[in-house]
Amino acid sequence: MFVKTYNTPQGPLVAACDAELLGKKLKEGVIVLDLDKHAGFYKGERTNEEKLCELLLQSGSANLVGEKSVGCAISAGLAQKSDIRRINGVSHLVILRI
């Protein structure tokens, strides 16, 4: 997985993507998630599930793509399976803390 953290006025934003998905373009109907064009948004450091869970617990919001990345949010209790959107069968989750 790749993870990149952004500092925002609302707290850290964590962007994470399963490594094998970078460079792909997911499309379902009018929804397009271009992980090639926007790879730089997600591609920071390589990480493992334990470290990503720690970052998510400290974040203000998150944008996660892929089974492993989204699974970390579920494991950390930050989301439920019903919160996950699937695009071409790939898990996508946005977490906003207000």
Secondary structure as the mmCIF struct_conf table of DSSP 4:
data_model
#
loop_
_struct_conf.conf_type_id
_struct_conf.id
_struct_conf.beg_label_comp_id
_struct_conf.beg_label_asym_id
_struct_conf.beg_label_seq_id
_struct_conf.end_label_comp_id
_struct_conf.end_label_asym_id
_struct_conf.end_label_seq_id
STRN STRN1 PHE A 2 TYR A 6
TURN_TY1_P TURN_TY1_P1 PRO A 9 GLN A 10
BEND BEND1 GLY A 11 GLY A 11
STRN STRN2 LEU A 13 CYS A 17
HELX_RH_3T_P HELX_RH_3T_P1 ALA A 19 LEU A 21
TURN_TY1_P TURN_TY1_P2 LEU A 22 GLY A 23
STRN STRN3 LYS A 25 GLU A 28
TURN_TY1_P TURN_TY1_P3 GLY A 29 VAL A 30
STRN STRN4 ILE A 31 ASP A 34
TURN_TY1_P TURN_TY1_P4 LEU A 35 HIS A 38
HELX_RH_AL_P HELX_RH_AL_P1 ALA A 39 TYR A 42
BEND BEND2 GLY A 44 GLY A 44
STRN STRN5 GLU A 45 ARG A 46
HELX_RH_AL_P HELX_RH_AL_P2 GLU A 49 GLN A 58
BEND BEND3 GLY A 60 GLY A 60
STRN STRN6 SER A 61 VAL A 65
BEND BEND4 GLY A 66 GLY A 66
HELX_RH_AL_P HELX_RH_AL_P3 GLU A 67 SER A 75
TURN_TY1_P TURN_TY1_P5 ALA A 76 GLY A 77
BEND BEND5 LEU A 78 LEU A 78
HELX_RH_3T_P HELX_RH_3T_P2 LYS A 81 ASP A 83
STRN STRN7 ARG A 85 ILE A 87
TURN_TY1_P TURN_TY1_P6 ASN A 88 GLY A 89
STRN STRN8 VAL A 90 LEU A 96
#
